[in-house]
Amino acid sequence: MAERLDVTRQIQENNRKKRYHMSMDFFEVPLSLELFDVYQICDLACSSDFETLVHQQVCYEISYIVSGEGTFTRNGTSYAVTQNMIFVVNATDTHHVKSSKQNPLRYMCMGFTFRKDSRDYPKFEKLGSFLDNLKNPLTIDNYKIYNLFTLALDEISAPNFLSMEMFESYITQIVILTYRSLCDQPKLHYTNLLESDNTNPLVYAITNYIDANLVDIKNLTDITNVFDYSYGYLSKLFSQTMGMTLKDYYTKRRFEKAAEMLTHKTSINAISEVLHFSDASSFCKAFKQYYHISPKKYQLFTEGNMAAELPPEIMTAT
């Protein structure tokens, strides 16, 4: 009984630590749609000391980080999160959220399960299996699902003609686009060979692939696997066409992406995780080696509008 009272007090205390909380909750009786049972959809702005209880999930949950920083924990493993990231947990996971004190979180989330008796479920069975066996729950949003969350919340909070149909269409898009952001499918962009001048079409496709998939590429073998050529062949062809090695191009784009994220006040821990450095210390060392300035100092320069004082080689990345 005492333990239950402690939990109740903590929930009440957490409610006081929310700046605002626009939430539609259906935990007692899930909202039944054609394909989904929806348990919750919300937009939560946290105070600096906001922290949820560690809890057992009852459904899939997709969270989109609108702004701020914090830590999302899944099954005891903590992940640094920041603006424009997506975090996913499934019905077998334990989950915990903690907001940063200096830069409090605002995030949107949606809890749902699939209705396996739905006639549309067979189309989504692969997606459901992917979420059930999820390895990495964190990704960058490549498809602007913030807009879909906003539309879904507007529709469900002020119902109108065919609101449930509209609401389910937004929910479906959030789920599909989250899957696309999470999965390892290559996001190859359309290549117009007529406008590529004398550039080798294969090299053009490789540069497009690297630019579109920087946060998904963990090592250079990922690139060779996509194009089904040996690394030696691709590297030689790339060097002959571009005047720089494949490794140098990937490294250049990786650090340009890191510099861009720093200008958006993304935390160093989050950048090191998203760009697949072993830890924040390794990222800081590599960044300083490449640009001759530490990530922290670079962030301070850009925050103070002192870009003119940056090393010349970093100016092209900002």
Steps between C-alpha positions, in 0.01 A plus 500: 500500500783739591674418174183579303470835679863580413433426133184715506689790657772476235242504219336805656836668540586429134172658393606818679834490315338529156490844346202379300367167397253467215403134525225275374512183713316176424680257734186367665313453172731529194367698206421238235568596140505283187866395538606630842400510864625837625591535869632855507611794289653802672719808481703548818720796597708407805641705783872473565463230766238287324548122523257215442480181699666193352200321357408189304356575159158368399529610136737636237598862564647746251650819647611799293732755665378848411767691694733483798711211623463208733540127546268225382565158651394167352551178696771659714697655209498880490509710182571874476221665298465842345299692240370310194569154639256210519502243782297178484415234759283191466252323726764280668732787598553696819525873443611817679533868402710770667517862388817709492517769768670754274295436185166336592329258266191549295387182329197345334413135542247247384415160649332238281467134407400337173158341467602164360144422392502802267487424128794742454723335761676258258650805325647613835610163637862555391500842667356354822762226504772764452376694803469180707867421432626856514876529563572872482205710626649838410514674162489838332164597348541517124134559417368790715262298717460802731245636250306172510497494881361855500229412247406184694474692829289773336266240351446294815467796737235682291309230308326593178351326197693173433749587776578137584586429136729802490653412838578144392656622177745718700572216744571263209743747345683551831545124540617442141738797494645405840569154359671655197719716725589203724565228249817446301341528158716727282343837430630540145388824342390530137803560279456704183787376284426763233606772746805323638733624222803274472474357851502122506138395579617250761712762680208743484274237658758431774529868597119524504480193722760631748334843518155347559608234751775655713332406829438143385849417368708337773803415287606506135404137443136613533550697178667216311223261606234731355670525159631141493855589394825445687631787710824506296313546172264768632781690673715505185209609281397767751855639526540518122171688461489719811868564569460373858464155652165352595614498863598869485164598352307304764717651776451852360120465486491339845679792664299755303188332640648515851575872458145561376354317803720705734360823354152370587612454863493121481689352794843346444379167646210490255721583200754232589219245527319599181819508292621168645810607691592261781444771763492877549872513579590331169274739311656808668851379421415422136313830450792702638745304288294573186406865560772607748237618746308313769125439455424700815704797385343481155153505658595806707633678191183439300273595793688829529483570126878492484524285187763731353744380763453132413775312313451538120447126448191502722333798332382279212307280745294782652 
